[in-house]
């Protein structure tokens, strides 16, 4: 049995834009959740890679620097 992360067909990948006037913590909270979910769920390596590509695409569409997402990915597993 394989577990993967489900997204509705109507998912728009819209999060708080990087250049909005929200606090930084509010801007990255969704990405923190997505990365934490990817780490904690027992998904396969292929599923994890697919999720990583989706998260990067969401970050790119909301103009987030790649370095911020990469830093979240490296720091969150340390807090596990």
Phi and psi in radians as a Rosetta constraint file:
Dihedral C 1 N 2 CA 2 C 2 CIRCULARHARMONIC -2.068 0.35
Dihedral N 2 CA 2 C 2 N 3 CIRCULARHARMONIC 2.338 0.35
Dihedral C 2 N 3 CA 3 C 3 CIRCULARHARMONIC -1.849 0.35
Dihedral N 3 CA 3 C 3 N 4 CIRCULARHARMONIC 2.365 0.35
Dihedral C 3 N 4 CA 4 C 4 CIRCULARHARMONIC -2.401 0.35
Dihedral N 4 CA 4 C 4 N 5 CIRCULARHARMONIC 2.968 0.35
Dihedral C 4 N 5 CA 5 C 5 CIRCULARHARMONIC -1.586 0.35
Dihedral N 5 CA 5 C 5 N 6 CIRCULARHARMONIC 2.221 0.35
Dihedral C 5 N 6 CA 6 C 6 CIRCULARHARMONIC -1.596 0.35
Dihedral N 6 CA 6 C 6 N 7 CIRCULARHARMONIC 2.396 0.35
Dihedral C 6 N 7 CA 7 C 7 CIRCULARHARMONIC -2.273 0.35
Dihedral N 7 CA 7 C 7 N 8 CIRCULARHARMONIC 2.377 0.35
Dihedral C 7 N 8 CA 8 C 8 CIRCULARHARMONIC -1.141 0.35
Dihedral N 8 CA 8 C 8 N 9 CIRCULARHARMONIC 2.700 0.35
Dihedral C 8 N 9 CA 9 C 9 CIRCULARHARMONIC -1.137 0.35
Dihedral N 9 CA 9 C 9 N 10 CIRCULARHARMONIC -0.390 0.35
Dihedral C 9 N 10 CA 10 C 10 CIRCULARHARMONIC -1.585 0.35
Dihedral N 10 CA 10 C 10 N 11 CIRCULARHARMONIC 0.175 0.35
Dihedral C 10 N 11 CA 11 C 11 CIRCULARHARMONIC -1.103 0.35
Dihedral N 11 CA 11 C 11 N 12 CIRCULARHARMONIC 2.293 0.35
Dihedral C 11 N 12 CA 12 C 12 CIRCULARHARMONIC -1.845 0.35
Dihedral N 12 CA 12 C 12 N 13 CIRCULARHARMONIC -0.098 0.35
Dihedral C 12 N 13 CA 13 C 13 CIRCULARHARMONIC 1.040 0.35
Dihedral N 13 CA 13 C 13 N 14 CIRCULARHARMONIC 0.496 0.35
Dihedral C 13 N 14 CA 14 C 14 CIRCULARHARMONIC -1.699 0.35
Dihedral N 14 CA 14 C 14 N 15 CIRCULARHARMONIC 2.154 0.35
Dihedral C 14 N 15 CA 15 C 15 CIRCULARHARMONIC -2.184 0.35
Dihedral N 15 CA 15 C 15 N 16 CIRCULARHARMONIC -3.081 0.35
Dihedral C 15 N 16 CA 16 C 16 CIRCULARHARMONIC -1.161 0.35
Dihedral N 16 CA 16 C 16 N 17 CIRCULARHARMONIC 2.196 0.35
Dihedral C 16 N 17 CA 17 C 17 CIRCULARHARMONIC -1.102 0.35
Dihedral N 17 CA 17 C 17 N 18 CIRCULARHARMONIC 2.541 0.35
Dihedral C 17 N 18 CA 18 C 18 CIRCULARHARMONIC -1.073 0.35
Dihedral N 18 CA 18 C 18 N 19 CIRCULARHARMONIC -0.596 0.35
Dihedral C 18 N 19 CA 19 C 19 CIRCULARHARMONIC -1.627 0.35
Dihedral N 19 CA 19 C 19 N 20 CIRCULARHARMONIC 0.259 0.35
Dihedral C 19 N 20 CA 20 C 20 CIRCULARHARMONIC -1.311 0.35
Dihedral N 20 CA 20 C 20 N 21 CIRCULARHARMONIC 2.988 0.35
Dihedral C 20 N 21 CA 21 C 21 CIRCULARHARMONIC -1.595 0.35
Dihedral N 21 CA 21 C 21 N 22 CIRCULARHARMONIC 0.344 0.35
Dihedral C 21 N 22 CA 22 C 22 CIRCULARHARMONIC -1.392 0.35
Dihedral N 22 CA 22 C 22 N 23 CIRCULARHARMONIC 2.816 0.35
Dihedral C 22 N 23 CA 23 C 23 CIRCULARHARMONIC -1.141 0.35
Dihedral N 23 CA 23 C 23 N 24 CIRCULARHARMONIC 2.638 0.35
Dihedral C 23 N 24 CA 24 C 24 CIRCULARHARMONIC -1.023 0.35
Dihedral N 24 CA 24 C 24 N 25 CIRCULARHARMONIC -0.697 0.35
Dihedral C 24 N 25 CA 25 C 25 CIRCULARHARMONIC -1.086 0.35
Dihedral N 25 CA 25 C 25 N 26 CIRCULARHARMONIC -0.624 0.35
Dihedral C 25 N 26 CA 26 C 26 CIRCULARHARMONIC -1.209 0.35
Dihedral N 26 CA 26 C 26 N 27 CIRCULARHARMONIC -0.622 0.35
Dihedral C 26 N 27 CA 27 C 27 CIRCULARHARMONIC -1.161 0.35
Dihedral N 27 CA 27 C 27 N 28 CIRCULARHARMONIC -0.698 0.35
Dihedral C 27 N 28 CA 28 C 28 CIRCULARHARMONIC -1.650 0.35
Dihedral N 28 CA 28 C 28 N 29 CIRCULARHARMONIC -0.031 0.35
Dihedral C 28 N 29 CA 29 C 29 CIRCULARHARMONIC -1.068 0.35
Dihedral N 29 CA 29 C 29 N 30 CIRCULARHARMONIC -0.701 0.35
Dihedral C 29 N 30 CA 30 C 30 CIRCULARHARMONIC -1.129 0.35
Dihedral N 30 CA 30 C 30 N 31 CIRCULARHARMONIC -0.757 0.35
Dihedral C 30 N 31 CA 31 C 31 CIRCULARHARMONIC -1.181 0.35
Dihedral N 31 CA 31 C 31 N 32 CIRCULARHARMONIC -0.617 0.35
Dihedral C 31 N 32 CA 32 C 32 CIRCULARHARMONIC -1.074 0.35
Dihedral N 32 CA 32 C 32 N 33 CIRCULARHARMONIC -0.736 0.35
Dihedral C 32 N 33 CA 33 C 33 CIRCULARHARMONIC -1.125 0.35
Dihedral N 33 CA 33 C 33 N 34 CIRCULARHARMONIC -0.817 0.35
Dihedral C 33 N 34 CA 34 C 34 CIRCULARHARMONIC -1.076 0.35
Dihedral N 34 CA 34 C 34 N 35 CIRCULARHARMONIC -0.727 0.35
Dihedral C 34 N 35 CA 35 C 35 CIRCULARHARMONIC -1.227 0.35
Dihedral N 35 CA 35 C 35 N 36 CIRCULARHARMONIC -0.725 0.35
Dihedral C 35 N 36 CA 36 C 36 CIRCULARHARMONIC -1.094 0.35
Dihedral N 36 CA 36 C 36 N 37 CIRCULARHARMONIC -0.698 0.35
Dihedral C 36 N 37 CA 37 C 37 CIRCULARHARMONIC -1.119 0.35
Dihedral N 37 CA 37 C 37 N 38 CIRCULARHARMONIC -0.710 0.35
Dihedral C 37 N 38 CA 38 C 38 CIRCULARHARMONIC -1.107 0.35
Dihedral N 38 CA 38 C 38 N 39 CIRCULARHARMONIC -0.641 0.35
Dihedral C 38 N 39 CA 39 C 39 CIRCULARHARMONIC -1.326 0.35
Dihedral N 39 CA 39 C 39 N 40 CIRCULARHARMONIC -0.708 0.35
Dihedral C 39 N 40 CA 40 C 40 CIRCULARHARMONIC -1.491 0.35
Dihedral N 40 CA 40 C 40 N 41 CIRCULARHARMONIC -0.469 0.35
Dihedral C 40 N 41 CA 41 C 41 CIRCULARHARMONIC -1.300 0.35
Dihedral N 41 CA 41 C 41 N 42 CIRCULARHARMONIC 2.521 0.35
Dihedral C 41 N 42 CA 42 C 42 CIRCULARHARMONIC -1.427 0.35
Dihedral N 42 CA 42 C 42 N 43 CIRCULARHARMONIC 1.185 0.35
Dihedral C 42 N 43 CA 43 C 43 CIRCULARHARMONIC -1.713 0.35
Dihedral N 43 CA 43 C 43 N 44 CIRCULARHARMONIC 2.780 0.35
Dihedral C 43 N 44 CA 44 C 44 CIRCULARHARMONIC -1.237 0.35
Dihedral N 44 CA 44 C 44 N 45 CIRCULARHARMONIC 2.971 0.35
Dihedral C 44 N 45 CA 45 C 45 CIRCULARHARMONIC -1.113 0.35
Dihedral N 45 CA 45 C 45 N 46 CIRCULARHARMONIC -0.666 0.35
Dihedral C 45 N 46 CA 46 C 46 CIRCULARHARMONIC -1.142 0.35
Dihedral N 46 CA 46 C 46 N 47 CIRCULARHARMONIC -0.700 0.35
Dihedral C 46 N 47 CA 47 C 47 CIRCULARHARMONIC -1.148 0.35
Dihedral N 47 CA 47 C 47 N 48 CIRCULARHARMONIC -0.647 0.35
Dihedral C 47 N 48 CA 48 C 48 CIRCULARHARMONIC -1.167 0.35
Dihedral N 48 CA 48 C 48 N 49 CIRCULARHARMONIC -0.719 0.35
Dihedral C 48 N 49 CA 49 C 49 CIRCULARHARMONIC -1.128 0.35
Dihedral N 49 CA 49 C 49 N 50 CIRCULARHARMONIC -0.713 0.35
Dihedral C 49 N 50 CA 50 C 50 CIRCULARHARMONIC -1.100 0.35
Dihedral N 50 CA 50 C 50 N 51 CIRCULARHARMONIC -0.740 0.35
Dihedral C 50 N 51 CA 51 C 51 CIRCULARHARMONIC -1.147 0.35
Dihedral N 51 CA 51 C 51 N 52 CIRCULARHARMONIC -0.666 0.35
Dihedral C 51 N 52 CA 52 C 52 CIRCULARHARMONIC -1.087 0.35
Dihedral N 52 CA 52 C 52 N 53 CIRCULARHARMONIC -0.709 0.35
Dihedral C 52 N 53 CA 53 C 53 CIRCULARHARMONIC -1.132 0.35
Dihedral N 53 CA 53 C 53 N 54 CIRCULARHARMONIC -0.717 0.35
Dihedral C 53 N 54 CA 54 C 54 CIRCULARHARMONIC -1.144 0.35
Dihedral N 54 CA 54 C 54 N 55 CIRCULARHARMONIC -0.750 0.35
Dihedral C 54 N 55 CA 55 C 55 CIRCULARHARMONIC -1.099 0.35
Dihedral N 55 CA 55 C 55 N 56 CIRCULARHARMONIC -0.741 0.35
Dihedral C 55 N 56 CA 56 C 56 CIRCULARHARMONIC -1.121 0.35
Dihedral N 56 CA 56 C 56 N 57 CIRCULARHARMONIC -0.660 0.35
Dihedral C 56 N 57 CA 57 C 57 CIRCULARHARMONIC -1.158 0.35
Dihedral N 57 CA 57 C 57 N 58 CIRCULARHARMONIC -0.699 0.35
Dihedral C 57 N 58 CA 58 C 58 CIRCULARHARMONIC -1.105 0.35
Dihedral N 58 CA 58 C 58 N 59 CIRCULARHARMONIC -0.741 0.35
Dihedral C 58 N 59 CA 59 C 59 CIRCULARHARMONIC -1.116 0.35
Dihedral N 59 CA 59 C 59 N 60 CIRCULARHARMONIC -0.719 0.35
Dihedral C 59 N 60 CA 60 C 60 CIRCULARHARMONIC -1.150 0.35
Dihedral N 60 CA 60 C 60 N 61 CIRCULARHARMONIC -0.703 0.35
Dihedral C 60 N 61 CA 61 C 61 CIRCULARHARMONIC -1.226 0.35
Dihedral N 61 CA 61 C 61 N 62 CIRCULARHARMONIC -0.347 0.35
Dihedral C 61 N 62 CA 62 C 62 CIRCULARHARMONIC -1.860 0.35
Dihedral N 62 CA 62 C 62 N 63 CIRCULARHARMONIC 0.306 0.35
Dihedral C 62 N 63 CA 63 C 63 CIRCULARHARMONIC 1.049 0.35
Dihedral N 63 CA 63 C 63 N 64 CIRCULARHARMONIC 0.606 0.35
Dihedral C 63 N 64 CA 64 C 64 CIRCULARHARMONIC -1.467 0.35
Dihedral N 64 CA 64 C 64 N 65 CIRCULARHARMONIC 2.397 0.35
Dihedral C 64 N 65 CA 65 C 65 CIRCULARHARMONIC -1.113 0.35
Dihedral N 65 CA 65 C 65 N 66 CIRCULARHARMONIC 2.451 0.35
Dihedral C 65 N 66 CA 66 C 66 CIRCULARHARMONIC -1.073 0.35
Dihedral N 66 CA 66 C 66 N 67 CIRCULARHARMONIC -0.523 0.35
Dihedral C 66 N 67 CA 67 C 67 CIRCULARHARMONIC -1.141 0.35
Dihedral N 67 CA 67 C 67 N 68 CIRCULARHARMONIC -0.588 0.35
Dihedral C 67 N 68 CA 68 C 68 CIRCULARHARMONIC -1.152 0.35
Dihedral N 68 CA 68 C 68 N 69 CIRCULARHARMONIC -0.780 0.35
Dihedral C 68 N 69 CA 69 C 69 CIRCULARHARMONIC -1.173 0.35
Dihedral N 69 CA 69 C 69 N 70 CIRCULARHARMONIC -0.703 0.35
Dihedral C 69 N 70 CA 70 C 70 CIRCULARHARMONIC -1.094 0.35
Dihedral N 70 CA 70 C 70 N 71 CIRCULARHARMONIC -0.719 0.35
Dihedral C 70 N 71 CA 71 C 71 CIRCULARHARMONIC -1.132 0.35
Dihedral N 71 CA 71 C 71 N 72 CIRCULARHARMONIC -0.684 0.35
Dihedral C 71 N 72 CA 72 C 72 CIRCULARHARMONIC -1.079 0.35
Dihedral N 72 CA 72 C 72 N 73 CIRCULARHARMONIC -0.743 0.35
Dihedral C 72 N 73 CA 73 C 73 CIRCULARHARMONIC -1.109 0.35
Dihedral N 73 CA 73 C 73 N 74 CIRCULARHARMONIC -0.594 0.35
Dihedral C 73 N 74 CA 74 C 74 CIRCULARHARMONIC -1.457 0.35
Dihedral N 74 CA 74 C 74 N 75 CIRCULARHARMONIC -0.536 0.35
Dihedral C 74 N 75 CA 75 C 75 CIRCULARHARMONIC -1.465 0.35
Dihedral N 75 CA 75 C 75 N 76 CIRCULARHARMONIC -0.586 0.35
Dihedral C 75 N 76 CA 76 C 76 CIRCULARHARMONIC -1.125 0.35
Dihedral N 76 CA 76 C 76 N 77 CIRCULARHARMONIC -0.730 0.35
Dihedral C 76 N 77 CA 77 C 77 CIRCULARHARMONIC -1.104 0.35
Dihedral N 77 CA 77 C 77 N 78 CIRCULARHARMONIC -0.447 0.35
Dihedral C 77 N 78 CA 78 C 78 CIRCULARHARMONIC -1.196 0.35
Dihedral N 78 CA 78 C 78 N 79 CIRCULARHARMONIC -0.481 0.35
Dihedral C 78 N 79 CA 79 C 79 CIRCULARHARMONIC -1.501 0.35
Dihedral N 79 CA 79 C 79 N 80 CIRCULARHARMONIC -0.068 0.35
